[in-house]
């Protein structure tokens, strides 16, 4: 029996492409999961692994849908092998039910990990370059210190609601209270950051 496993990292992503490919491959049962591949605990993956019986084959669209590191992939494939379960990856055309497929699994997985490491390296180099040019990453502050002080004066006067203060400065209540907590923490420490 062919058992499919499809995974996306966020709710904004769609499982449709993977599910269609798994159906075309002939999967009788397909497990779908929305969770980052970095997470160690993947409930649906564990459920699909428990479902597999000797002679079954686990099918994924791409290797990175199953695991994010070569170590993780090898551990999963070895566990499947112990259960006498095969493994297929559609895009990489890997089929561990054959000796050639096992060999190509290791080679393809190594290239996938290498590619991820290159992307990470390029990203870090780009961030370092931007910092060297004086650019900072991340979201801009919602309020500068002067604007927060005006909001704080209104808050301390207690003549206006927090909702109205937030509306006036175009921020959420959560943002205002976060700034307020930071302000109180700074006062306790005896200074401003």
N, C-alpha and C positions, 0 to 999 in steps of 0.2 A: 504494500500500500504506500502511495506517495502522500506525504503529509507536508503541507506548506506552512511556512512561517514568514509573515510580512511585518516590518517594523518601520515606523517613522519616529523622529525625535520630538516633534511638536504637533499640536492640534492643527496648526495652520497648514501642515503638509498633508498630502493625500496618499492613501494606501492603494488607490485605484490601479495605477500602473503595475505595481507589484502583484496585486491580487489577480489581475487579468493574465499576467505572464505565468503565474502559478497555475491558473485554471487551464491555460493552453498546454502546459506541460503535463497535465493529467492528474493534478492533486485531487484526492478524494475529500480531504479535509484541510481547511486553511485556518490558521490561527493568526489574528491581527493584534498588533500592540502599538501603543503610542507611549514611548519612553526613550530617553537618551541612551545611546549605546554605552555611555560611560558608566551608567548606573550598574552596580553589581547585581542588584535585585531586579530581575525582570520576570514578573509573575506569570505572564502569558507564555514566555519562552519556557519557563520551568514546567508549566502545564502541558505544553506540546511535547517536551522531552519525556514527561511521565506517560504520555499517551502512546508513545512509540513502542512497538514490539519487535522482536527479532525478525529480520526479513524486510521490515519497513525501510523507507528512505525519507530523510528530512530534506526538503527542497527550499532554498531561498533564492530571491531574485539576484542579490549580489552578496559577496562575502562580508562586506561591512554591515550588512543587516543583522548578521549573526554575532559578530564580535568586533571590537575596536582595535584590539591588539593581536599580534601574531600568537602571543602566549595564550590569550583567551580562546582564539580560534582552535589552536592545537589541542588545548584541554578539552574543548567541546567535541572535537572530532574524535579524539581518543576515547572519550566517554561513550560516544555513539558506537565506536568500533567494539568496545567491551560489551555493549548491549546487542551486538550483531546487527546494528542499524547502519544503513548507508547514508551518504550525504551528497547532495547535488547543489551546485550554484549555477543558475541559468546564464548570467552575463559572462562569467569567467569560464563557462563550459567545463566545470570541475565535476567529476563523478568519482567519489572515493570507493565505489564498488569495484573499481578496476585498479591494478597496480599503477598504471600510467596516470590515472585520475588522482591517486594519492600523491604522486610525485608533483603533478601540476598544482595541486592544492597548496603544497608547501612553498613552491616558487611564487605562485600568484599572491598568496597571503603575505609573503615577504615584500613583494613589490607594493602591495597596498599599504603596508605599514611604512615603507620607505617614502611613499608619496605623501602620507599624512605628516611624517616628520619633516619633509621638505616644506610643506605648506606652513607648518608651525614655525619652522626656522625663518621662512620669508616674512611671516606675520610679525615675529619678534624683531627682526631686523628693520622692518618698516616702522614699527612703533618706536624703536630706539632712534631711528633717523628723524622721525617727527619730533621726538622730545629734544633732540639735539638742535633742531630748528626752532625750539621754543613752543611747540604745539603740545598741548596736553590732550589725552584721550578722555573719553567718558562724556557724560551728560553735563551740559552747562548748569551752573547753580541756578535755582529757581529765583532766589532773592540775593541781592548783594547786601552787605552789612548795613548800609545806610537805609535801604528799603525795609529790612527786617526791623531796624530800630523804630521806624515810623509805625510799623504794624504792632510792635511791642508796646509803644506808647498808647495806642488805641486799645490794646488788650488790657493793659493795666488800669486804664480809666474806667473800664467796665460799663461804658455807655453804649457799646456796640457789640453785637454778637460775633462770635468767631466766624460763623458762616458769612456775615457781612464783610468782615475784615478780609477773608479769603476771596470773596467776590471782588472787592476793591483792588486787591493786588494780583488777582488772576492766578491763584494757587489753590491747591486742595487743602482740606482740613488736615489731612495726614502730613502734608509738607509743612504746614504751619506748626503743628505740634512737634514734628521732628526738629525744626529750627528752635522751637521753644525749649525742648529737652537739651539740645546742644548748648543753648544759652545758659540754662540753669547749671549744667555740668561745668561750664567754663567759670561761672560765678563761684561755684564750690571750690574749684581748683585755683581760684584767685587770678584769673586772667582770661584773655581771649586767644583763640587759635589763630 
